[in-house]
Amino acid sequence: MSSAVSARPGRATIRKRVPPLWETALGTVVSNLSAEHTDDFVKAVLADGQLRARFTDERLRRATHIPALGDSDLVEIVLLPVTTEDHPCEGDGQYADHVLKYCTVGRLPHWLKGALKTQFKDRVRGTAKSGSGADGNMSQDGRLEFELYEDEFETFEPLIDAYITLLQKTIEDESIPNSDEFFPDEVDVSDAAPGVMPETVLWDAWDLSVNDSEDSIREELTERFAELFSLAWGRDDILTSEIRALNAATKEAGDATVSTVWVRKPRVRLVLHPEAGC
């Protein structure tokens, strides 16, 4: 009788892989070394150039993006173009310099963070189809790029629409009452929802629902998006407190540590075009 395990009629033979003895022994040794002599083990492995290159390749190859922005993700803000004393406006109407700023998503104002997160998820679910620059398009370097123009308020609308969508979802998720329950009086959100803090998505969602205030919210957001362009000037006397805080946050984002070697490149780029002309 054959020593091989015979398969039942009509079923494929299942052959289990038996690991070689060296593989079994190595697994035990590596586990013990990594637990008890971690530093020495790491130094020994990294001393071998081939192993070091292979580990780096494996870590980079397995890095994946989820179709959502996290608070720790970076946003690149391009202030383009910008006039300076060293680079005055040229005769063709173009400026000779630009400024790059970087900020974590979590440090953005709540309305900009909410708008970007909502629009990002919608645009990269699959691949971002070509649209207007304001909708957000995938750039050649892999960033989702939004182009905003200081003298074209309509370029703010896709992100404002995204923020309104977020507020409507919040209203549904939080079961916020609508204006019919308070008609005809305008409602103070702090009275209707004690404990809800101003300058938050939840506050804006309450305001939208109980006061039916979409028009006023859109108007305020248009003003806030327009204020982003003051980041280029950097003069505290003309910055609102919100933009001043954002300006400070962009400076902090430039600090580098050993751990930042593995930080992903910015996943979003905001390109801010100032009003045309010198």
VENZI-V123249 format. One line per field, one symbol per residue. ss: DSSP state (H for helix, E for strand, L for the rest). A space follows every 50 residues. Layout:
ss = ???
//
This chain:
ss = LLLLLLLLLLLLLLLLLLLLHHHHHHHHHHHHHHHHLHHHHHHHHHLLHH HHHHHHHHHHHLLLLLLLLLLLLEEEEEEEEELLLLLLLLLLLLLLEEEE EEEEHHHLLHHHHHHHHHHHHHHHLLLLLLLLLLLLEELLLLLEEEEEEL LEHHHHHHHHHHHHHHHHHHHHHHLLLLHHHLLLLLLLHHHHLLLLLLLL HHHHHHHHHHHLLHHHHHHHHHHHHHHHHHHHLLLHHHLLHHHHHHHHHH HHLLLLLHHHHHLLLLLEEEEEELLLLL
//
